[in-house]
């Protein structure tokens, strides 16, 4: 299951860059995301039918930015798109002077046949 297009379509309306992996652009506010885990949970005839993907979405903003409303909208957008209600962890990164907000959530869907 590829959740990349789901995450991008859900978060791009915020007007911030949304990229998988590492962001290399110049915006001071942006999202990145990664798979924490991706596995089959339902099988039929020894073939995966339903996958669950555990995702981490990372929001980076300047440390002095008032991020509370953006954090709430991000959580709401992810939940509204079918992800589990995100668990949020916050970190201050002194070296980059960024607030790092991590949204951990899961989504399940139809398995894709591996080729």
C-alpha angles and dihedrals in degrees: 000000000000111000095174095097091046094053093045094049092047097048104032092080086071086071095237128118112267116197137161113240119353124006113223100175131104104249114118091215122049148138128237127178141191141180111258091184137348121191146146117259103174125048133185123184088357091300126115112251105169127031129195120208121199108207136191117205114193122203116194121192135159110282092243095048117116095237103164097101091045090049091052093047091048092052091047093048093051093047092046090054092059102269120132114263102285122246108220129213123180129204134178112221106206095186094057096027089231133137106227114204116187122200112195115193144141137228131185131206148145114319117245118222111250114233 
